[in-house]
Amino acid sequence: MVRTIGVVDGDRRVAKLIEDALRKEGHYVRQFENPSRAYMNHEDIDMFVSEVNNFRSYRGMSGLGLTEKLNEEEREIPVMILTEKIANDVAQDTAIFAGWDAGVASYLIKPVPFNPRELCIFVQRIFESLDYVGEEVDVLDDIWEV
C-alpha cells in the first residue's frame, strides 16, 4: 500500500536523503520546513519523520510537540523522531525517554553518514504494526456484531 509520509527536517540535504529513500520504497513524500507547518497540513499524511533538535523554539513546537498535537486527534498518525547523537549518554537517554513519553512511534539517532536503509525498515515496521492493529480491531468488530 502506498503511504504519504511527511518529512520535517531543517537540514535540506538530510530531508532530501530521507525523501529519496522513502520514494524508492514506493511512498509519497511531502516535505515541511517546520513542525508547525507540518501540523497545519497533516490531513493527507499517514506518518511523519521529524527531526527534533532544530525546532525547539520555532513557535513553541518541536518534533515532540508535533507528536503530542497529533496524539490528541482521533486518527492515528505515527511520528518517527530523528536526532543527532548527543555526546552525553544521560542527556541522550533523557531525550529518548521524553520522546517515548510524548508518544513517538520510533526514535532513530542519526549517525554520520545517515543510513537511509535503517530508516526505511523502521517505517515499514511501523506501518506493519498499524495494519496488524487495524486487522485485530476489524476482527473484534465482527465478533461484537454476532
C-alpha positions in Angstrom: 0.0 0.0 0.0 1.3 3.4 -0.9 1.5 5.8 2.0 2.1 9.5 2.3 4.9 10.4 4.7 5.7 13.9 5.9 9.3 14.8 6.4 10.2 17.6 8.8 14.0 18.3 8.9 15.8 21.7 8.8 18.8 20.3 7.0 17.7 20.2 3.3 20.4 17.6 2.5 19.1 15.2 5.1 15.5 15.9 4.2 16.3 15.1 0.5 18.1 11.9 1.5 15.1 10.8 3.5 12.7 11.7 0.7 14.7 9.8 -1.9 14.9 6.7 0.3 11.2 6.7 1.1 10.3 7.3 -2.6 12.4 4.3 -3.6 10.3 2.3 -1.2 7.2 3.5 -3.1 5.9 6.1 -0.7 4.6 9.6 -1.5 6.7 12.2 0.4 5.8 15.8 1.4 8.5 18.0 3.0 7.8 20.6 5.6 10.1 23.3 6.9 9.0 23.0 10.5 6.6 21.1 12.8 4.0 23.9 12.9 3.6 23.8 9.1 3.5 20.1 9.2 0.7 20.1 11.8 -1.3 22.7 9.8 -1.1 20.5 6.7 -1.3 16.9 8.1 -4.7 15.9 6.6 -3.3 13.5 4.0 -0.3 12.4 5.9 -0.1 8.8 7.1 3.2 9.2 9.1 5.8 11.8 9.9 9.5 11.5 10.1 10.6 14.6 12.1 13.9 15.9 13.3 13.6 17.2 16.8 16.6 19.4 17.6 16.3 22.2 15.1 12.8 23.2 16.0 12.8 23.6 19.8 12.0 27.3 19.7 10.0 27.6 16.4 6.7 29.0 17.6 6.9 26.7 20.6 6.6 23.5 18.6 9.3 20.8 18.3 9.1 17.4 16.8 7.9 16.2 20.2 5.3 18.9 20.2 4.1 17.7 16.8 3.8 14.2 18.2 1.7 15.4 21.2 -0.6 17.5 19.0 -1.2 14.6 16.6 -1.9 12.2 19.5 -4.8 14.5 20.6 -6.6 13.7 17.3 -8.8 10.7 16.5 -6.9 9.5 13.5 -3.6 7.8 14.5 -0.6 9.4 12.7 2.7 7.9 13.9 5.8 10.1 14.3 9.3 8.8 14.0 11.7 11.2 15.7 15.2 11.7 14.2 18.0 13.4 16.2 21.8 13.7 16.2 23.8 11.7 18.6 24.3 13.6 21.9 27.8 13.3 23.5 26.4 12.9 27.0 24.7 9.5 27.4 22.5 10.7 30.2 21.2 13.6 28.1 20.7 11.2 25.2 18.6 8.8 27.4 16.6 11.8 28.8 15.8 12.9 25.2 14.8 9.4 24.2 12.5 8.9 27.1 11.0 12.3 26.5 10.2 11.1 23.0 8.6 7.9 24.3 6.6 9.9 26.9 5.3 12.2 24.1 4.1 9.1 22.2 6.6 8.8 19.3 6.3 5.6 17.3 10.1 5.3 16.9 13.2 7.2 17.8 16.2 7.0 15.4 19.6 8.5 16.2 21.2 9.8 13.0 24.7 8.6 12.6 27.1 10.3 10.2 26.7 9.3 7.4 23.0 8.8 7.7 21.7 5.3 7.0 18.5 5.6 4.9 18.0 1.8 4.8 17.6 1.7 8.6 15.0 4.4 8.4 13.0 2.5 5.7 13.0 -0.6 7.8 11.7 1.3 10.8 9.0 3.0 8.6 7.9 -0.4 7.2 7.7 -1.9 10.7 5.6 1.0 12.0 3.1 0.6 9.1 3.0 -3.2 9.6 2.2 -2.7 13.3 -0.6 -0.3 12.4 -2.0 -2.7 9.8 -1.9 -5.5 12.3 -3.8 -3.5 14.9 -6.3 -2.5 12.3 -6.9 -6.1 11.4 -7.3 -7.0 15.1 -9.9 -4.2 15.5 -11.8 -5.4 12.4 -11.9 -9.0 13.9 -13.2 -7.7 17.2 -15.9 -5.6 15.4 -17.0 -8.7 13.6 -17.2 -10.6 16.9 -19.3 -7.9 18.6 -21.8 -7.8 15.7 -22.7 -11.5 16.2 
